[in-house]
Amino acid sequence: MCGAELKNLPEGVQRVAAELQRLGHPHLPQMLYDAARTAQQAADALGILVGQVAKSIIFRRKSDDVAVLVVTSGDRRVDEKKVEAHVGGKIGRADAEFVKSRTGFSIGGVSPVAHATPPVTLIDQDLLRFDVVWAAAGHPHGVFPLHPTDLQRLTGAPVVDVVQAPVADTPAPQVAA
């Protein structure tokens, strides 16, 4: 992607692309035809497993109003108590205005890099199940691929356990003969 092509992208995607280049990441953002505001939408658009979507979830740390970014697999749910243990305090849900003001991105396009104000970031260890994951690139249509360990290199964030235990498939009930 050349400089002229980058200028035609949304501002958030341009910011992410510039940060990825600065950090030496080999893959630039790609624009999807359809929006990928949810992990399932992104997985469908990319033809990948929903777990391969590195979803970015923003919380608000209540003690100081700092943004907390949790990057986790699209097929996992964040355990807020585990996050609180890692960030040293209670967290709450962040509304769209908080997310936009702290990250510079709208919900559905929050990238793990290039935030307006650097958040406290945690990367869930379940992402390491995959060789390649896809993260949002600053816009609901923008994504970029990376190896899960690249998230740590790009963000400087620790890899920790911050998700609820996956629900095991329950066997079908047996019918007595």
C-alpha positions as CSV (number, residue, x, y, z in Angstrom):
1,M,0.0,0.0,0.0
2,C,1.5,3.3,-1.1
3,G,1.1,6.7,0.5
4,A,-1.6,7.8,-1.9
5,E,-3.6,4.6,-1.2
6,L,-3.3,5.3,2.6
7,K,-4.6,8.8,2.2
8,N,-7.9,7.4,0.8
9,L,-8.5,5.3,3.9
10,P,-10.4,6.5,7.0
11,E,-8.4,8.5,9.5
12,G,-8.4,5.8,12.1
13,V,-7.1,3.2,9.6
14,Q,-4.4,5.7,8.5
15,R,-3.3,6.1,12.1
16,V,-3.2,2.3,12.6
17,A,-1.2,1.8,9.4
18,A,1.3,4.4,10.3
19,E,1.8,2.9,13.8
20,L,2.1,-0.6,12.3
21,Q,4.8,0.6,9.9
22,R,6.6,2.5,12.7
23,L,6.7,-0.7,14.8
24,G,7.9,-2.8,11.8
25,H,4.8,-4.9,11.5
26,P,4.8,-6.6,8.0
27,H,1.1,-6.4,7.4
28,L,-0.9,-3.2,6.7
29,P,-4.7,-2.9,7.3
30,Q,-7.1,-4.3,4.8
31,M,-10.6,-2.9,4.2
32,L,-13.5,-5.4,4.2
33,Y,-16.5,-5.0,1.9
34,D,-18.9,-5.4,4.9
35,A,-18.5,-4.0,8.4
36,A,-17.0,-6.2,11.0
37,R,-18.4,-4.7,14.2
38,T,-18.7,-8.0,15.9
39,A,-16.3,-11.0,16.1
40,Q,-18.8,-13.1,14.2
41,Q,-19.1,-10.6,11.4
42,A,-15.3,-10.3,11.1
43,A,-14.9,-14.1,11.0
44,D,-17.6,-14.5,8.4
45,A,-16.0,-11.8,6.2
46,L,-12.5,-13.3,6.5
47,G,-13.5,-16.9,6.3
48,I,-11.9,-17.7,9.6
49,L,-12.9,-19.2,13.0
50,V,-14.5,-16.7,15.3
51,G,-11.7,-17.4,17.9
52,Q,-9.2,-16.0,15.4
53,V,-10.7,-12.6,15.8
54,A,-8.7,-10.6,18.3
55,K,-11.5,-8.5,19.7
56,S,-10.8,-5.3,21.6
57,I,-13.0,-4.6,24.6
58,I,-12.6,-1.3,26.4
59,F,-13.5,-0.9,30.1
60,R,-13.3,2.1,32.4
61,R,-11.2,1.8,35.5
62,K,-13.4,3.4,38.1
63,S,-10.7,4.7,40.4
64,D,-9.0,7.0,37.9
65,D,-11.2,6.9,34.7
66,V,-8.4,5.2,32.7
67,A,-9.3,3.1,29.7
68,V,-8.5,-0.6,30.0
69,L,-8.2,-2.5,26.8
70,V,-8.6,-6.3,26.8
71,V,-7.7,-8.1,23.6
72,T,-9.2,-11.6,23.5
73,S,-10.4,-14.3,21.2
74,G,-13.7,-13.7,19.5
75,D,-15.1,-16.9,21.0
76,R,-14.4,-16.0,24.6
77,R,-16.1,-13.8,27.2
78,V,-14.1,-11.5,29.5
79,D,-14.1,-12.3,33.2
80,E,-14.3,-8.8,34.7
81,K,-13.1,-10.0,38.1
82,K,-9.9,-11.4,36.5
83,V,-9.3,-8.1,34.7
84,E,-9.8,-6.2,38.0
85,A,-7.1,-8.4,39.6
86,H,-4.7,-7.5,36.8
87,V,-5.4,-3.7,36.7
88,G,-5.6,-3.1,40.4
89,G,-9.2,-1.9,40.8
90,K,-12.8,-2.0,39.9
91,I,-13.8,-1.6,36.2
92,G,-17.0,-0.7,34.5
93,R,-18.4,-0.8,31.1
94,A,-17.3,2.0,28.8
95,D,-19.9,3.8,26.7
96,A,-19.4,4.8,23.1
97,E,-18.4,8.4,24.0
98,F,-15.7,7.2,26.5
99,V,-14.3,4.7,24.0
100,K,-14.1,7.3,21.2
101,S,-12.6,10.0,23.5
102,R,-9.9,7.7,25.0
103,T,-9.0,5.6,21.9
104,G,-9.9,7.8,19.0
105,F,-11.8,4.8,17.5
106,S,-15.5,4.0,17.4
107,I,-16.8,0.8,19.0
108,G,-16.5,-2.0,16.4
109,G,-13.2,-0.6,15.1
110,V,-11.0,-0.3,18.2
111,S,-7.5,-1.4,17.2
112,P,-5.0,-2.7,19.7
113,V,-2.5,0.0,18.7
114,A,-2.5,3.7,17.8
115,H,-4.8,4.9,20.6
116,A,-5.4,8.6,21.3
117,T,-4.5,8.0,24.9
118,P,-2.6,4.8,25.7
119,P,-4.8,2.4,27.7
120,V,-3.9,-0.2,30.3
121,T,-3.8,-3.2,28.0
122,L,-4.1,-6.9,28.7
123,I,-3.9,-9.7,26.1
124,D,-5.7,-12.9,26.8
125,Q,-3.6,-16.1,26.6
126,D,-6.3,-18.0,24.7
127,L,-5.3,-16.1,21.6
128,L,-2.1,-18.2,21.6
129,R,-4.2,-21.1,20.3
130,F,-3.9,-19.7,16.8
131,D,-1.1,-19.1,14.4
132,V,-2.8,-16.1,12.9
133,V,-5.4,-13.7,14.4
134,W,-7.1,-10.7,12.9
135,A,-7.5,-7.4,14.8
136,A,-9.5,-4.3,14.1
137,A,-7.6,-1.5,12.3
138,G,-9.4,1.7,13.5
139,H,-12.6,1.3,11.6
140,P,-15.5,-1.2,11.4
141,H,-14.3,-2.2,7.9
142,G,-10.6,-2.3,8.7
143,V,-8.6,-5.3,9.9
144,F,-5.0,-6.6,9.9
145,P,-3.5,-10.0,10.4
146,L,-0.8,-10.9,13.0
147,H,0.6,-13.7,15.1
148,P,-0.8,-13.5,18.6
149,T,2.7,-12.9,20.1
150,D,3.0,-9.9,17.8
151,L,0.2,-8.3,20.0
152,Q,2.6,-8.3,22.9
153,R,5.4,-6.9,20.9
154,L,3.2,-4.2,19.4
155,T,1.5,-3.2,22.6
156,G,4.0,-4.1,25.3
157,A,1.1,-5.6,27.2
158,P,1.2,-8.8,29.3
159,V,-0.4,-12.0,28.2
160,V,-2.7,-13.2,31.0
161,D,-5.8,-15.2,31.7
162,V,-8.7,-12.8,31.6
163,V,-11.6,-14.9,30.3
164,Q,-14.4,-17.0,31.6
165,A,-13.8,-20.7,31.3
166,P,-15.2,-21.9,28.0
167,V,-18.5,-23.7,28.3
168,A,-18.0,-27.4,27.4
169,D,-20.4,-28.9,24.9
170,T,-23.1,-30.8,26.7
171,P,-23.8,-34.2,25.4
172,A,-27.3,-34.9,24.0
173,P,-29.6,-36.6,26.4
174,Q,-29.8,-40.4,26.2
175,V,-33.1,-41.9,25.4
176,A,-33.9,-45.0,27.3
177,A,-34.9,-48.0,25.1
